[in-house]
Amino acid sequence: MKRLHVSFNVADLEKSVAFYSQLFGEEPTVRRDDYAKWLLDDPRVNFVLEGGAHDRMGFTHAGIQVESEEELQTVFEQMKKAEGPYLPEGETTCCYHKSEKSWTSDPDGVAWEAFYTHHQTEERGYSRADREVSAAASSGAAGSDLGASCVGTGCC
């Protein structure tokens, strides 16, 4: 079975390891002074963090798609425990799908969405939520619930 691989450059490896350990609900499989890797089975991913000096940090955003409402609630709780900004977007239309989702952002401002897709739609739908949650992270809104100001912006 295949495993998705995702790699990030990070400014503060310790802070990022703490964040992702909470988000994923487990500690890294491999840990070095400048490197951390999770080999997760749920979701199946090879997720890498690389510390040190880099010209560019992170990428646009990443996501966790779940198969049930129950799984979604568990991931939402893990997002909250990770203490990044939290954006409960709720049910929204995005990318020709109706989904329920929330967003968070890691210590470097990389936006993460968690979502459960209900069905396809004919409407495209758009979102600026990933940029909003990244901006909140860089402004120091860690651990805050951004739902009141951002819900209903669509999806990625």
LOMAR-822983 format. One record per atom (N, C-alpha, C): residue number from 0; residue in one letter; chain; atom name; z, x, y. Coordinates in Angstrom, 1 decimal, padded with zeros to 4 digits. Last residue first. Layout:
> nr/rest/kette/atom/c3/c1/c2
> NUM/a/A/CA/Z/X/Y
...
# end
This chain:
> nr/rest/kette/atom/c3/c1/c2
> 155/c/A/N/000.4/-010.6/025.4
> 155/c/A/CA/-000.4/-009.4/025.5
> 155/c/A/C/-001.8/-009.6/025.2
> 154/c/A/N/001.1/-013.7/027.0
> 154/c/A/CA/001.3/-012.7/026.0
> 154/c/A/C/000.4/-011.5/026.3
> 153/g/A/N/002.7/-015.7/029.5
> 153/g/A/CA/001.7/-015.5/028.5
> 153/g/A/C/002.1/-014.4/027.5
> 152/t/A/N/004.8/-016.2/031.1
> 152/t/A/CA/003.8/-015.4/031.7
> 152/t/A/C/002.6/-015.2/030.7
> 151/g/A/N/007.1/-017.6/030.4
> 151/g/A/CA/005.9/-018.4/030.6
> 151/g/A/C/004.7/-017.5/031.2
> 150/v/A/N/009.8/-015.9/032.0
> 150/v/A/CA/009.3/-016.8/030.9
> 150/v/A/C/008.0/-017.5/031.4
> 149/c/A/N/010.8/-014.4/034.2
> 149/c/A/CA/009.6/-014.0/033.5
> 149/c/A/C/009.0/-014.9/032.5
> 148/s/A/N/013.3/-015.1/035.2
> 148/s/A/CA/012.2/-014.7/036.1
> 148/s/A/C/010.9/-014.5/035.5
> 147/a/A/N/014.9/-015.7/033.0
> 147/a/A/CA/014.9/-016.6/034.2
> 147/a/A/C/013.7/-016.3/035.1
> 146/g/A/N/014.8/-013.4/031.3
> 146/g/A/CA/014.1/-014.7/031.0
> 146/g/A/C/014.0/-015.6/032.2
> 145/l/A/N/015.9/-011.0/031.2
> 145/l/A/CA/014.9/-011.2/032.3
> 145/l/A/C/014.3/-012.6/032.1
> 144/d/A/N/019.0/-009.8/030.7
> 144/d/A/CA/018.1/-010.9/030.2
> 144/d/A/C/017.2/-011.2/031.4
> 143/s/A/N/019.8/-006.3/030.4
> 143/s/A/CA/019.7/-007.6/031.1
> 143/s/A/C/018.7/-008.5/030.5
> 142/g/A/N/019.7/-003.8/029.2
> 142/g/A/CA/020.7/-004.8/028.7
> 142/g/A/C/020.6/-006.1/029.4
> 141/a/A/N/018.5/-002.2/032.1
> 141/a/A/CA/018.9/-002.1/030.7
> 141/a/A/C/019.9/-003.2/030.3
> 140/a/A/N/017.3/-002.0/034.6
> 140/a/A/CA/017.8/-003.3/034.1
> 140/a/A/C/018.1/-003.3/032.7
> 139/g/A/N/016.2/000.2/035.9
> 139/g/A/CA/017.6/000.2/035.5
> 139/g/A/C/018.1/-001.1/035.0
> 138/s/A/N/013.6/000.3/036.4
> 138/s/A/CA/014.4/000.0/037.6
> 138/s/A/C/015.9/000.0/037.2
> 137/s/A/N/012.4/000.8/034.0
> 137/s/A/CA/012.4/001.9/034.9
> 137/s/A/C/013.2/001.6/036.2
> 136/a/A/N/012.7/-001.8/032.9
> 136/a/A/CA/013.4/-000.6/032.3
> 136/a/A/C/013.5/000.5/033.3
> 135/a/A/N/011.1/-003.3/034.5
> 135/a/A/CA/012.5/-003.6/034.5
> 135/a/A/C/013.3/-002.4/033.9
> 134/a/A/N/008.6/-002.3/033.8
> 134/a/A/CA/009.1/-002.1/035.2
> 134/a/A/C/010.6/-002.3/035.2
> 133/s/A/N/008.5/-003.3/031.2
> 133/s/A/CA/008.5/-001.9/031.4
> 133/s/A/C/009.0/-001.5/032.8
> 132/v/A/N/008.5/-006.0/031.7
> 132/v/A/CA/009.6/-005.5/031.0
> 132/v/A/C/009.7/-004.0/031.1
> 131/e/A/N/006.0/-006.2/033.0
> 131/e/A/CA/007.2/-006.6/033.7
> 131/e/A/C/008.5/-006.0/033.0
> 130/r/A/N/004.2/-005.3/031.1
> 130/r/A/CA/004.3/-004.5/032.3
> 130/r/A/C/005.6/-004.9/033.0
> 129/d/A/N/004.5/-007.4/029.2
> 129/d/A/CA/004.7/-006.0/028.8
> 129/d/A/C/004.9/-005.1/030.0
> 128/a/A/N/003.8/-009.7/030.7
> 128/a/A/CA/005.2/-009.5/030.3
> 128/a/A/C/005.4/-008.1/029.9
> 127/r/A/N/001.5/-010.6/031.5
> 127/r/A/CA/001.9/-009.4/032.2
> 127/r/A/C/003.3/-009.0/031.7
> 126/s/A/N/-001.0/-012.1/029.5
> 126/s/A/CA/000.4/-011.9/029.8
> 126/s/A/C/000.5/-010.6/030.6
> 125/y/A/N/-003.2/-014.9/028.6
> 125/y/A/CA/-002.9/-013.5/029.0
> 125/y/A/C/-001.4/-013.4/029.3
> 124/g/A/N/-005.5/-017.0/026.8
> 124/g/A/CA/-004.1/-016.7/027.2
> 124/g/A/C/-004.0/-015.2/027.6
> 123/r/A/N/-007.7/-018.3/025.4
> 123/r/A/CA/-007.4/-016.9/025.3
> 123/r/A/C/-006.0/-016.6/025.6
> 122/e/A/N/-007.9/-021.3/023.5
> 122/e/A/CA/-007.5/-020.7/024.8
> 122/e/A/C/-007.2/-019.2/024.6
> 121/e/A/N/-008.0/-022.2/021.0
> 121/e/A/CA/-009.3/-022.0/021.6
> 121/e/A/C/-009.1/-021.2/023.0
> 120/t/A/N/-005.6/-020.8/018.6
> 120/t/A/CA/-006.0/-021.7/019.7
> 120/t/A/C/-007.4/-021.4/020.2
> 119/q/A/N/-003.8/-020.6/015.5
> 119/q/A/CA/-004.9/-020.2/016.4
> 119/q/A/C/-005.1/-021.2/017.5
> 118/h/A/N/-000.2/-020.8/015.1
> 118/h/A/CA/-001.6/-021.2/014.8
> 118/h/A/C/-002.5/-020.6/015.8
> 117/h/A/N/002.3/-019.3/015.3
> 117/h/A/CA/002.2/-020.6/014.7
> 117/h/A/C/000.8/-021.0/014.3
> 116/t/A/N/003.6/-016.1/014.9
> 116/t/A/CA/002.4/-016.9/015.3
> 116/t/A/C/002.4/-018.2/014.5
> 115/y/A/N/006.2/-014.5/016.4
> 115/y/A/CA/005.8/-015.3/015.2
> 115/y/A/C/004.7/-016.2/015.6
> 114/f/A/N/007.1/-011.3/017.7
> 114/f/A/CA/006.5/-012.6/017.7
> 114/f/A/C/006.2/-013.2/016.4
> 113/a/A/N/008.2/-009.0/020.0
> 113/a/A/CA/008.5/-009.5/018.7
> 113/a/A/C/007.9/-010.9/018.7
> 112/e/A/N/007.1/-006.1/021.9
> 112/e/A/CA/007.2/-007.6/021.7
> 112/e/A/C/007.5/-007.9/020.2
> 111/w/A/N/007.9/-003.5/024.0
> 111/w/A/CA/007.9/-004.0/022.6
> 111/w/A/C/007.9/-005.5/022.6
> 110/a/A/N/007.0/-001.0/026.3
> 110/a/A/CA/007.2/-002.4/026.0
> 110/a/A/C/007.0/-002.7/024.6
> 109/v/A/N/008.5/001.9/027.4
> 109/v/A/CA/007.5/001.4/026.5
> 109/v/A/C/007.8/000.0/026.1
> 108/g/A/N/010.4/003.0/029.0
> 108/g/A/CA/009.6/002.0/029.6
> 108/g/A/C/008.5/001.5/028.7
> 107/d/A/N/012.1/004.8/027.8
> 107/d/A/CA/011.0/005.3/028.6
> 107/d/A/C/010.1/004.3/029.2
> 106/p/A/N/014.0/003.2/026.4
> 106/p/A/CA/014.4/004.0/027.5
> 106/p/A/C/013.3/004.6/028.4
> 105/d/A/N/011.9/000.2/025.7
> 105/d/A/CA/012.7/001.3/025.3
> 105/d/A/C/013.1/002.1/026.5
> 104/s/A/N/012.1/-003.3/026.2
> 104/s/A/CA/011.5/-002.0/026.5
> 104/s/A/C/012.5/-000.9/026.2
> 103/t/A/N/011.2/-006.5/024.9
> 103/t/A/CA/012.2/-005.6/025.3
> 103/t/A/C/011.4/-004.3/025.7
> 102/w/A/N/010.3/-010.0/024.5
> 102/w/A/CA/010.0/-008.6/024.8
> 102/w/A/C/011.2/-007.8/025.1
> 101/s/A/N/009.5/-012.6/022.3
> 101/s/A/CA/010.3/-012.0/023.3
> 101/s/A/C/009.9/-010.6/023.4
> 100/k/A/N/007.7/-015.6/021.2
> 100/k/A/CA/007.9/-014.2/021.3
> 100/k/A/C/009.0/-013.9/022.4
> 99/e/A/N/005.6/-017.7/019.3
> 99/e/A/CA/006.9/-017.6/020.0
> 99/e/A/C/007.2/-016.1/020.0
> 98/s/A/N/002.1/-018.5/019.8
> 98/s/A/CA/003.2/-017.8/019.2
> 98/s/A/C/004.5/-017.9/020.0
> 97/k/A/N/-001.1/-019.4/019.3
> 97/k/A/CA/000.2/-019.9/019.9
> 97/k/A/C/001.3/-019.2/019.1
> 96/h/A/N/-004.0/-017.4/020.1
> 96/h/A/CA/-002.9/-017.8/019.2
> 96/h/A/C/-001.8/-018.4/020.0
> 95/y/A/N/-005.7/-016.0/021.8
> 95/y/A/CA/-006.2/-017.1/021.0
> 95/y/A/C/-005.2/-017.5/019.9
> 94/c/A/N/-004.0/-014.3/023.3
> 94/c/A/CA/-005.0/-013.7/022.3
> 94/c/A/C/-005.5/-014.8/021.3
> 93/c/A/N/-001.5/-016.7/023.6
> 93/c/A/CA/-002.0/-015.4/023.9
> 93/c/A/C/-003.0/-015.0/022.9
> 92/t/A/N/000.8/-019.1/024.7
> 92/t/A/CA/-000.6/-018.9/024.2
> 92/t/A/C/-001.1/-017.5/024.6
> 91/t/A/N/004.2/-019.4/023.6
> 91/t/A/CA/003.2/-019.1/024.6
> 91/t/A/C/001.8/-019.0/023.9
> 90/e/A/N/007.7/-020.0/023.5
> 90/e/A/CA/006.4/-020.3/022.9
> 90/e/A/C/005.3/-020.1/024.0
> 89/g/A/N/009.5/-017.1/024.8
> 89/g/A/CA/009.4/-018.5/024.2
> 89/g/A/C/008.0/-018.7/023.6
> 88/e/A/N/010.3/-014.8/026.1
> 88/e/A/CA/009.1/-015.5/026.6
> 88/e/A/C/009.0/-016.9/026.0
> 87/p/A/N/013.0/-013.2/027.0
> 87/p/A/CA/012.7/-014.2/026.0
> 87/p/A/C/011.5/-015.1/026.6
> 86/l/A/N/013.4/-010.0/027.5
> 86/l/A/CA/012.5/-011.0/028.1
> 86/l/A/C/012.2/-012.1/027.0
> 85/y/A/N/015.7/-007.5/028.3
> 85/y/A/CA/015.3/-008.5/027.3
> 85/y/A/C/014.6/-009.7/028.0
> 84/p/A/N/016.0/-004.0/028.6
> 84/p/A/CA/015.8/-005.3/029.2
> 84/p/A/C/015.3/-006.3/028.2
> 83/g/A/N/018.0/-002.7/025.9
> 83/g/A/CA/017.0/-002.6/026.8
> 83/g/A/C/016.9/-003.9/027.6
> 82/e/A/N/019.9/-002.9/023.8
> 82/e/A/CA/020.4/-002.8/025.2
> 82/e/A/C/019.3/-002.4/026.2
> 81/a/A/N/019.8/-003.4/021.1
> 81/a/A/CA/019.2/-002.2/021.6
> 81/a/A/C/019.5/-001.9/023.0
> 80/k/A/N/020.6/-006.1/020.9
> 80/k/A/CA/021.6/-005.0/020.6
> 80/k/A/C/021.1/-003.6/021.0
> 79/k/A/N/018.2/-007.4/021.4
> 79/k/A/CA/019.3/-007.5/022.4
> 79/k/A/C/020.4/-006.4/022.1
> 78/m/A/N/016.7/-006.7/019.1
> 78/m/A/CA/016.3/-006.3/020.5
> 78/m/A/C/017.4/-006.4/021.5
> 77/q/A/N/018.2/-008.0/017.2
> 77/q/A/CA/018.2/-006.5/017.2
> 77/q/A/C/017.7/-006.0/018.5
> 76/e/A/N/017.7/-010.6/017.9
> 76/e/A/CA/019.1/-010.1/017.9
> 76/e/A/C/019.1/-008.6/018.0
> 75/f/A/N/015.0/-010.7/017.3
> 75/f/A/CA/015.4/-011.0/018.7
> 75/f/A/C/016.8/-010.4/018.8
> 74/v/A/N/015.0/-010.3/014.5
> 74/v/A/CA/014.5/-009.3/015.4
> 74/v/A/C/014.9/-009.5/016.8
> 73/t/A/N/016.2/-012.8/013.8
> 73/t/A/CA/016.9/-011.5/013.5
> 73/t/A/C/016.4/-010.4/014.3
> 72/q/A/N/014.3/-014.6/014.7
> 72/q/A/CA/015.6/-014.6/015.3
> 72/q/A/C/016.4/-013.3/015.0
> 71/l/A/N/012.2/-013.9/012.9
> 71/l/A/CA/012.1/-013.7/014.4
> 71/l/A/C/013.4/-013.7/015.1
> 70/e/A/N/013.1/-014.7/010.5
> 70/e/A/CA/012.9/-013.3/010.7
> 70/e/A/C/012.8/-013.0/012.2
> 69/e/A/N/013.1/-017.5/011.0
> 69/e/A/CA/014.4/-016.8/010.7
> 69/e/A/C/014.2/-015.3/010.9
> 68/e/A/N/010.4/-018.1/011.3
> 68/e/A/CA/011.3/-018.2/012.5
> 68/e/A/C/012.6/-017.5/012.2
> 67/s/A/N/008.3/-015.6/009.6
> 67/s/A/CA/009.1/-016.8/009.7
> 67/s/A/C/010.0/-016.9/011.0
> 66/e/A/N/007.0/-013.2/009.7
> 66/e/A/CA/006.4/-014.3/008.9
> 66/e/A/C/007.2/-015.6/009.0
> 65/v/A/N/006.4/-011.1/012.7
> 65/v/A/CA/007.2/-011.6/011.5
> 65/v/A/C/006.5/-012.8/010.9
> 64/q/A/N/005.3/-008.2/014.2
> 64/q/A/CA/005.0/-009.6/013.9
> 64/q/A/C/005.7/-010.0/012.6
> 63/i/A/N/006.2/-006.2/016.7
> 63/i/A/CA/006.6/-006.5/015.4
> 63/i/A/C/006.2/-008.0/015.1
> 62/g/A/N/004.3/-003.8/018.8
> 62/g/A/CA/004.9/-005.1/018.4
> 62/g/A/C/005.3/-005.2/017.0
> 61/a/A/N/003.9/-001.9/021.8
> 61/a/A/CA/003.9/-002.1/020.4
> 61/a/A/C/004.5/-003.4/020.0
> 60/h/A/N/002.0/-000.7/024.6
> 60/h/A/CA/003.1/-001.4/024.0
> 60/h/A/C/002.9/-001.5/022.5
> 59/t/A/N/000.8/002.0/025.7
> 59/t/A/CA/001.0/000.7/026.4
> 59/t/A/C/002.1/-000.2/025.8
> 58/f/A/N/002.8/005.0/025.1
> 58/f/A/CA/001.5/004.3/025.3
> 58/f/A/C/001.8/002.9/025.8
> 57/g/A/N/004.8/008.0/025.9
> 57/g/A/CA/004.5/006.7/025.3
> 57/g/A/C/003.1/006.2/025.3
> 56/m/A/N/004.1/010.2/028.6
> 56/m/A/CA/005.0/009.6/027.7
> 56/m/A/C/004.5/008.3/027.2
> 55/r/A/N/002.4/013.2/029.3
> 55/r/A/CA/002.4/011.7/029.3
> 55/r/A/C/003.3/011.2/028.2
> 54/d/A/N/003.0/015.9/029.1
> 54/d/A/CA/002.3/015.4/030.3
> 54/d/A/C/002.3/013.9/030.4
> 53/h/A/N/006.2/016.8/027.9
> 53/h/A/CA/004.9/016.2/027.6
> 53/h/A/C/004.3/015.8/029.0
> 52/a/A/N/008.8/018.6/026.4
> 52/a/A/CA/008.0/018.4/027.6
> 52/a/A/C/006.6/017.9/027.2
> 51/g/A/N/010.7/016.7/023.9
> 51/g/A/CA/010.2/017.9/024.6
> 51/g/A/C/009.4/017.5/025.8
> 50/g/A/N/010.2/014.6/021.0
> 50/g/A/CA/010.9/015.0/022.2
> 50/g/A/C/010.2/016.2/022.8
> 49/e/A/N/008.6/012.1/019.3
> 49/e/A/CA/008.5/013.5/019.6
> 49/e/A/C/009.1/013.8/020.9
> 48/l/A/N/008.9/009.8/016.8
> 48/l/A/CA/009.3/010.1/018.1
> 48/l/A/C/009.2/011.6/018.3
> 47/v/A/N/007.1/007.6/014.6
> 47/v/A/CA/007.5/009.0/015.0
> 47/v/A/C/007.8/009.0/016.5
> 46/f/A/N/006.9/005.5/011.8
> 46/f/A/CA/007.1/005.6/013.3
> 46/f/A/C/007.8/006.9/013.7
> 45/n/A/N/005.2/004.0/009.6
> 45/n/A/CA/005.7/005.4/009.8
> 45/n/A/C/005.7/005.6/011.3
> 44/v/A/N/005.9/000.8/008.3
> 44/v/A/CA/005.4/001.6/009.4
> 44/v/A/C/006.0/003.0/009.2
> 43/r/A/N/006.3/-002.4/007.4
> 43/r/A/CA/005.8/-001.1/006.8
> 43/r/A/C/005.2/-000.2/007.9
> 42/p/A/N/009.2/-003.8/009.0
> 42/p/A/CA/007.8/-003.8/008.7
> 42/p/A/C/007.4/-002.4/008.2
> 41/d/A/N/010.1/-002.7/006.1
> 41/d/A/CA/010.0/-004.0/006.7
> 41/d/A/C/010.2/-003.9/008.2
> 40/d/A/N/010.2/000.0/005.5
> 40/d/A/CA/009.5/-000.9/004.5
> 40/d/A/C/009.3/-002.3/005.1
> 39/l/A/N/009.8/002.9/007.4
> 39/l/A/CA/010.4/001.6/007.3
> 39/l/A/C/009.5/000.8/006.2
> 38/l/A/N/010.6/005.9/008.1
> 38/l/A/CA/009.7/005.3/007.1
> 38/l/A/C/010.3/004.0/006.7
> 37/w/A/N/011.0/007.4/011.2
> 37/w/A/CA/011.5/006.3/010.4
> 37/w/A/C/010.3/005.9/009.4
> 36/k/A/N/011.8/010.5/012.6
> 36/k/A/CA/010.8/009.7/011.9
> 36/k/A/C/011.5/008.6/011.1
> 35/a/A/N/012.0/012.7/015.3
> 35/a/A/CA/012.7/011.7/014.5
> 35/a/A/C/011.6/010.8/013.9
> 34/y/A/N/012.5/015.8/017.0
> 34/y/A/CA/011.7/014.9/016.2
> 34/y/A/C/012.5/013.9/015.4
> 33/d/A/N/013.9/018.1/017.8
> 33/d/A/CA/012.8/017.5/018.7
> 33/d/A/C/012.0/016.5/018.0
> 32/d/A/N/015.8/018.5/015.8
> 32/d/A/CA/016.2/018.6/017.2
> 32/d/A/C/015.1/018.0/018.2
> 31/r/A/N/015.2/015.9/013.4
> 31/r/A/CA/015.2/017.3/013.8
> 31/r/A/C/015.6/017.3/015.3
> 30/r/A/N/015.2/013.7/010.7
> 30/r/A/CA/015.7/013.9/012.0
> 30/r/A/C/015.8/015.4/012.3
> 29/v/A/N/013.9/011.0/008.8
> 29/v/A/CA/013.8/012.4/009.1
> 29/v/A/C/014.3/012.7/010.5
> 28/t/A/N/014.7/008.4/009.0
> 28/t/A/CA/014.6/008.9/007.7
> 28/t/A/C/014.6/010.5/007.8
> 27/p/A/N/017.0/007.1/011.5
> 27/p/A/CA/015.8/007.8/011.1
> 27/p/A/C/015.8/008.3/009.7
> 26/e/A/N/018.9/004.1/010.7
> 26/e/A/CA/018.8/005.4/011.3
> 26/e/A/C/017.5/006.1/010.8
> 25/e/A/N/018.3/000.6/011.4
> 25/e/A/CA/018.6/001.7/010.5
> 25/e/A/C/018.3/003.0/011.3
> 24/g/A/N/017.3/-001.5/013.0
> 24/g/A/CA/018.4/-001.8/012.2
> 24/g/A/C/018.7/-000.7/011.2
> 23/f/A/N/015.4/-001.2/014.9
> 23/f/A/CA/014.9/-001.2/013.5
> 23/f/A/C/016.1/-001.6/012.6
> 22/l/A/N/017.0/-001.2/017.3
> 22/l/A/CA/015.8/-002.1/017.1
> 22/l/A/C/015.4/-002.3/015.7
> 21/q/A/N/018.8/000.9/016.7
> 21/q/A/CA/019.3/-000.5/016.9
> 21/q/A/C/018.1/-001.5/016.7
> 20/s/A/N/017.0/003.0/016.6
> 20/s/A/CA/017.9/002.8/015.5
> 20/s/A/C/018.5/001.3/015.5
> 19/y/A/N/015.9/002.9/019.1
> 19/y/A/CA/015.1/002.5/018.0
> 19/y/A/C/015.9/002.3/016.7
> 18/f/A/N/018.1/003.8/020.7
> 18/f/A/CA/017.5/002.5/021.0
> 18/f/A/C/016.7/002.1/019.7
> 17/a/A/N/018.7/006.3/019.6
> 17/a/A/CA/019.8/005.3/019.7
> 17/a/A/C/019.1/003.9/019.8
> 16/v/A/N/016.3/007.7/020.1
> 16/v/A/CA/016.8/007.5/018.7
> 16/v/A/C/017.8/006.4/018.7
> 15/s/A/N/016.4/007.7/023.0
> 15/s/A/CA/015.3/006.9/022.2
> 15/s/A/C/015.7/006.7/020.8
> 14/k/A/N/018.5/009.3/023.5
> 14/k/A/CA/018.6/008.0/024.0
> 14/k/A/C/017.5/007.1/023.2
> 13/e/A/N/017.5/011.7/022.2
> 13/e/A/CA/018.8/011.1/021.8
> 13/e/A/C/018.9/009.6/022.2
> 12/l/A/N/015.1/012.3/023.7
> 12/l/A/CA/015.1/011.9/022.3
> 12/l/A/C/016.4/011.2/021.8
> 11/d/A/N/013.8/011.6/026.5
> 11/d/A/CA/015.2/011.8/026.1
> 11/d/A/C/015.3/011.3/024.6
> 10/a/A/N/011.0/011.3/026.7
> 10/a/A/CA/011.7/012.2/027.6
> 10/a/A/C/013.1/012.5/027.1
> 9/v/A/N/008.6/011.2/024.0
> 9/v/A/CA/009.8/010.6/024.7
> 9/v/A/C/010.5/011.7/025.6
> 8/n/A/N/005.7/010.2/022.5
> 8/n/A/CA/006.3/011.2/023.2
> 8/n/A/C/007.5/010.6/024.0
> 7/f/A/N/005.2/008.4/019.4
> 7/f/A/CA/005.5/008.4/020.9
> 7/f/A/C/006.0/009.7/021.3
> 6/s/A/N/003.2/007.0/016.9
> 6/s/A/CA/003.9/008.1/017.4
> 6/s/A/C/004.0/008.0/018.9
> 5/v/A/N/002.8/005.1/014.0
> 5/v/A/CA/002.8/005.1/015.4
> 5/v/A/C/003.7/006.3/015.9
> 4/h/A/N/001.1/003.9/011.2
> 4/h/A/CA/001.8/005.1/011.8
> 4/h/A/C/001.7/004.9/013.3
> 3/l/A/N/001.5/001.5/008.5
> 3/l/A/CA/001.1/001.8/009.9
> 3/l/A/C/001.8/003.0/010.4
> 2/r/A/N/000.6/002.0/005.2
> 2/r/A/CA/001.7/002.0/006.2
> 2/r/A/C/001.2/002.3/007.6
> 1/k/A/N/-000.7/000.5/002.2
> 1/k/A/CA/-000.8/001.3/003.5
> 1/k/A/C/000.4/001.1/004.4
> 0/m/A/N/000.0/000.8/-001.2
> 0/m/A/CA/000.0/000.0/000.0
> 0/m/A/C/000.0/000.9/001.2
# end
